[in-house]
Amino acid sequence: CISKTCSDYGFEYIGFSDRLVVTNLTNEIYLHHAIALESSKGGALMGPAGTGKTESTKELGKLFGKSAIVINCSDTMEDKHIYAFLRGASATGSWIIFDEFNRVAIGILESFGKHISQYNKSKKEQKSELKIENELIPLNRDSGIFITLNPGYSGRIDLPKEIIEEFSGKKVTIPEYQVIAEMLLYSEGLTEGEELSRSFFSLMECFKESLSQQNYYDWGLRSYKAVTRLAGNLIQCDSTSSNDDEKTILANAFSTVVAPRLISEDLPKFNEHIKKAFGVKGEIKTSEKVKEAVAQALKKNNLSPDSPIAEKVYQLIWSIKVRHGVLLLDEQNKASKLALQIAVDALSIIESVKTYTKVFTELEEKKLFGSSDNGSWKDGEFSAEMRRLSQSSEGLNFLVFEGKITCSWTESLNPVLDDNRMLALENGDKIKLLPNSRIVFLSTNVDETSPAFLSRVGIVNF
């Protein structure tokens, strides 16, 4: 029970998964959703990207033992898709989370408003069946419908009044970054989490205020997680950091994760802040094995070991280790291609595996992710490739998007690029991105992308 809301435990298998750091904001979201369910309404969370809207809802589902299914919404969704998800939730008692719901076309939203109104009314009247489109569906009153919204972002619209009335809304703003940083640091094996979290939080605030304002800079939760995850990796797995104290390790993690994203004019200030916070200058730690592999890869591409591109190759290799989605930002789109090829060759040597690279150049949503044709689903080029690669964990695979990056298709990749690593197709299929696969974007600019996408990828700026 939460507040006055009680529900039968769902006994959904959760497995051994990461859990959220519970803060005051998390508890507020839990309480808000619980009251919404008690009132026979849906729960709606509104706020910027990376504030924990979706993950907090999923975590509450775990507490209730529910299957919480995330559906990444797009403007190509059809009424039959949303109806199928609503029908499935009603019959099974699952929770459905429509992520970025305000991307759905206005006509589909109006139709959905009628369905959700009938669903909520039937729950309130404690009926055992739900009638939609002249079809009777079993109604499990422990089921739930939730939506998340990123207001003001490109490609988003205002929700119709019919939908607003059926959901209890809450604005999600600033998470408690310092508390979260402290818990993340402890969970990664750092013993000075309380002290380091204060420096961590102050440093991120300094970066936000003193560095230039680039639309791809990210000082939110995903950057906190990336830095702490790498710090833990350096402590537990990296022999080059075995003699470093925890301040040095955290400084190196910042330099490895954050510095590659910055423009050259911001690097002096960045290094100054790092030294002031931790007493040392951060650096990218590289083992002899990696150096030898990069040298061989450079030679294979007719370059010397001291080539200027080597630094970007090291940054890219670490970005690939830390994140499963990486964006190479290069105005000329030449150095980035070469760096990627060298990094792939070097990783093949380091990991002693074969590498596979598939390049996608036709960057349109239906061509990439698939569509329905006369009631029959046809995979797109990317979804078909992901489906194939999901059958094998051998080798190291790179799925490369080359060309103009826009919200029209990148938003569909958001669930793949976050910790879910799951591609959710409009026909209901879900395809897992295995740990041996990486998604890489080659682009000259990111003017037409959203913060929701940019916060999910590591960026190497050329």
N, C-alpha and C positions, 0 to 999 in steps of 0.2 A: 504493500500500500504506500502511496505517496499522497500526503494531505488526506482527503476523504476518498481518493480514488483507489479502488481495489480491483485487481484483475487476477484471474487464474494464471498461475505460472505456465508459460507456453512450452517449456522443456525443449526448446530449439537448441540443437547442438551448436555451441559457440566456439569450442576448440580453444587452443592455446594462442590467444591473440593479444595484441597490445591493448591497453586500456587507457582511457582519458585521464588527464590530471583534473581532479574535481576542484573547481573554484566556486566562489559565490555566484558567478555568472552561470556556471554549469547548473548549480542548484536552482537558480531562477528559471532556467530553460526547462528543467525537469518539472518544476512546480507548474509552470505555464502549460506544458503539454498535458500534464495530469488533469488540470482543471478543464482544459479543452475536451479531453476524452470524457470526463465526468458530465460535461454539458452537452455531450453528443455533437461535438463540433470537430473540425479538423484543426491541426496546429500549424501556424504559419510563422516562420522566422525571417526577418528582413535585416539586411546589413551587408557590409562590404565583404569581399572575398577574404578567406583565410581567418574568419573569426570563430569558426567551430560550429556553424549552424547545422550542417549535415551530420558531422561526427557526433555532436551532442545528442541528436535525435537517435542515431544508431546506437549509441551507448545506453540510452534509456531503454531501447528495445532489448538490449542484452540483459538489463536488470529485470525486465519482465519475462525474459526467456522467449522473446518473439523473434521471428524471422523478419528483419527490417531490410527491405529491398529498395535500393536506390535506383531511380529512373532518371537519367540525364535527359532533360527536355530540349526540344529544338523546334524551329518553326516549320519543320516538315512532318511533325507528328500529326496523325489523323485521329478522328474521333474513335475509330474502331480500336486503335492501340490503347488509348486511355480507358476506354470501356472495358477492354480485356484485363487491364491491371486492376481496375476497380472490382470487377467480377471475381478475379482471383483472390484479392484481399478479403472480400466479403465471405467467400466460401471457405477459406483456409484459416482465417484469423490472423493473417500476416499484417505487417505494417508496410505501407507503400510510402516512400519519400520521393516526391516529384522535385528534383533538384533544378534550380533556376527555372521555376515554373513560368515566370513572366517572359520566357522566350517563345512560348507556344502561340500560334496564330490566334487572333481575336475570335474568329468564327468557331474554332475548336473550343476555346475557353468558354464561350457562351453556351455551347452544347454541354460541356462538362459541368457547368453551373447547375443545370437541370438534374444531371445524374447525382451530383454530390448532395443536392438538396433532398432528393428522394432517399439517398443513403442515410443521411443524418436524421431525417424524419423517422425512418424505419427503426433506427437504433434507439431513438428517444422513446418511441412507442413500444420498445422491447419486442419487436416482431422477430420471428424466426426465419422469415423469408424477405427478400428484397425484389421488387418488381421494377425492371428497367427495360424499356423497348419491348414491352409485352413478353418479357422473359422472367420467370421466377427463379431466383438464385438463393441458395442457402445463405443466411446471414449470421455470421459469428460476431456477436456484439463486442468481443475483445479485439476485433480488427481496428485499424486506424489509418487515416489518410493525413499525410503531412506535406507541406510545401516549403521550399526555401526560395528567397527572392534576392536578387542583387539590383536594387533600384538605381536608375541613372546610368547604367552601363549600356554600351552600344548593343543594339538588337533587342532591347527589353521594352516591354509595353506596360501600360497601366492595366491592372486587373479590372474586369467588369464588376459592377456593384453586386451582381448575383453571387459571385464567388466570395467577395470580401465578407458578405453576411454569413457565409457558411464556415468561415475559419476564424479562429481566435488568433490575432496577430501580436507579435512582440518584436521590437527592434533590438538587434544584437549589435553592440558597438565595439567597445575596446575590451579585449580580454585582459586578464591579470597576468601580464607578460612575465613579471619577475617571479611570481609564485610558480608559474608553469616552467620557466627556465630552471629554477631550483630543483624541481622534481625530475625534470628531464636529465639534468646533470647527474643527480644521484643515481637515477636508473641506468645511466650509461657507465657507472663505475667510478665517477669522480667523487672524492671524499670531502671536498671543500665546496659543496654545492651552494650553501647559503651565502658565503662570501663571494664566490664567483658569479652568482646570479645577479648580485647588485651591480658588479662591473659590467656584466653582460647587458643588462637592461639599460644602464646609463650609456653604454657604448652605442647601442642601437638607436637610442634617442638622439645622441650626438650626430650619428650618421644622417638621421632623418632631417635634422635641422641645419647641419653645416655643409653637407654635400649637395651637388647640383640636383635639380628636380628632373630626373629622367622617368618616363612612364614605365620603364621596366625595372626600376629599382624596387626592391621589396624588403620591408622591415617588419613584416608580419610573422605569424606563427609558423608558416612553412619554412621561413629562413631560420627561425629559432630551432626548429626540429632538425634541419639539415646540418647546422653547425654543431649541435650537441651530439647528433648521430656520428658525425665524423670524429669528434673529440673522443667518443667512446671507442671508435674503431682504432684510433691512434694509440689509445691506452692498451687495448686488449690484443690487437693483432699486428701492430706495426713495430718492427724491431728498431727502426730508426728513432723512435720516440721513447724507448725504454728508460732512458736516463733523464728525460725532461720532467720538470715539475708541472703541476696542473695548470698554472698560469701560462706557461710556455705552450703547452698542448692546446689550450683554448685559443691562444693568439694564433697558433699555426692553423687551427681549424677555421678561424675567421678569414685568414689570408687565403686559404684554399677554396673556401666556399663563396665568400663575398667579393674578394678582389677581382676575380675574372669578369664579374658583371659590370664593373665600373669603367667609366671613360677615363682616359689617361690623365686628364686635368684633376680628377678627384683622388688619384692614388696618393699624392703627397699628404693630403689631409687625412686620408684613411690610415696611412702608416703612422702618422703623428698621434692620432687617437688611440691606435692599438698600443703603441709604446707607452703612452700616458696611462692607459688602463691596466696594462699587465707588466710594465717594466721591461719588456723585450720587443724586438721587432719580429712580427710573424713571418713565417716562410712556408713554402710548399716543400714538405719533406718527401724526398725521393730516394728509394733504396737503390743499391748498385744494380740489382736485377732489372729494375725499371729503366735505369740509365742505359744499361747495355742494350736492352730491347729497343729503346727509342733510337739509339745510335745506329743499330742495324736497320731499323725502318727508315731512318733518314738517308742512310747509304743506298738502300734499295730505291729510293726516290731521287737519287743523284744529288743529295744535299750533305753538307758536312755536319759533324756533331755539334758545332758551335753556331749553327744557323739560327737567325733570329726567331724563326718559327718554332724552335724547340720549346721555348717557354709556353707558347700557346698549346703545344701538344701535351705537355705535362699538366696544364690546367684542364684540358679536355679529358685526359685519362682519369684524373681525380673526379671531375664532374660526372663522368660515366659511372664511376664507382659509387658516388654518393646519391645520384638521382637516376631514375630510369627514363627521364625525359630531359633532353639537353637542346638548347637553342644556340646556334652559332650565328652571331650578328656581325655581318661583314658588308660594308657599303659596296665593295667591288665584287663580292661573292667569288673570290678567287683563293685567297689565303685560307679561308675556312674549309674549302673543299680539300685543299692539299693537307691541312692539319688533320682533318677527319681521316683521310686515307692513311697518313702516317700513324695516327693513333690506333686505327684498326689493325694495321700491320704489327705494331708494337704489342698490342693486347693479345694477338694471336701467338706471339712468342712468349709473353709473360704467362698466359694461361695454358699454353701448350694445347690449344684447340683450333679447329677450323673456324673461320669467320664467314658469315654470309651477310651480304648487303643488298637490300632491295630499295630502289629509288622510285618515289611517286612524284610525278610532275603535273598530272591532271588533278588539280586541287579543287574539286567540287564535291559537295557533301554526298550526293547520291552516287556519284562515281566511286567515291572512296568507301562509303559505309553501306551501300545497298539501298534497295527500294522494293516496294510491292508493285507487281505488274499483273493485273487481272486476278488479284487474289493470291498470286504466287510470289514468294519472296526470292529475290536474287541478290546474293552477296555483292558488295562492291570490291574494288581491287584491294583495298587495305584490309577490310574485314575478312576477305577470303584468305589473304596471306597470314593474318593473325590466327585464323582458325587452323590453318595448316601447321604453323609453328607451335601452337598450343599442344600438339601431339607429341612433341619431343623436347627433352631438356638438354640435348647434346649441342655442343658448339656454342658460338656467341653470335647473336643475330642483331643486325642493325636495320631498322625500318626508317628510311630517310625521306623526309618531305622537302622538296626543293622548289622554291617559288614564293609567290606572294602569300603571306599569312594573314588571314582575315577571320573575324568572328563567325562568319557564315559556316565554317567547317571545323575550326579548332575547338569550339565549345563542346562538340561531341566527343572530344578526346579527354575532357577534364576528368572523368572517372578513371580513365586508364593512367593518367599522369599523377593522380594522387595515390594515397596508400592502398586504395581498393584494387588498383591495377586491373580494372575490369572494363571491357568495352561492352556497353549496353546498347543493343540494336533495337530498332523500332518494332521489330517482330517479336520482341521479348527474349531473344537469345542473349546470353552473356558469354563472353570469351575472355579468358584469363590471360594476361601478359605474364609469361613465365620469367623467372629471375635471370635467365640467360638471354633475354631480349631487351633491346634499348630502342627508344624512339628519338630520332634526331631531326631537327629542323634547320634548314639552311635558308637564311633570308637576309635581305638588305635593310629592312626596317620592320618595326612592329607598330606602326601608326594605327593600324586597323584591328588591333587585338585588344582583349580586355584584361584587367588586372586578375580576373579569375584564372585565366590561362597562364599569364606571365608569372604568377606566384607559384605555379606548379612545376616550372621547369628551371633547371640550372642554365645559366647563360654565360657564354664565353664571348667577350667583346673583342673584335679584331680591329 
